[in-house]
Amino acid sequence: MPIALSAAGDAVRIMTVHGSKGLEFPVVFFAAAESRFNTADLRGVPVDRDLGVALPLLREGGAEDGPLREPMGSAIRRRNLEEEMRILYVALTRGNRSSWWWLRRTGKRCLQRLNPLGVP
């Protein structure tokens, strides 16, 4: 069920970084900024749209990585890093006055303000 936003624009909007592409807000809060980049695609059997599938080699006594495992892993890792950096860029550039980043540091949560424009 959609939620109607205030016509005056005086509402808090909660959205994903992907959903905020192309938008700007006076103040932005970014939760879980300490999260690591996604590496889930590197587990299991690598699949790449250009290189194919890197199936393991079956040998007597078990399976071992095939010759495509490393180059495909590198291609997938590079593509994932590029996408994560694009997401980070979008997150960094949504706030036009200030951005607040919620992150975990040495086991404690803290709120860090990023204020590149020096706006109070």
C-alpha angles and dihedrals in degrees: 000000000000119000116225114234123222112268089223091058093236095131135109113243121202114197144143122265088249090054091052096058110130093012131105130201133188093236128019130192116199114196126206093015090162093067116125123241117271113269099162092113090063094065123088123001111352115235121190127180091223103032100037126218125336101213117188119251113248112222134169105282097023147318130301135188115280125228093267096054097088100042091045091046089052092048092049092045091051093047091048092049091050091052093046090051090051089052091048090050091052090049092049095050103046098085114073094185106023143341126210119203120202109207143154117246122182092341095311129099117237137174116229123192119216109201109168094161094052092235111160 
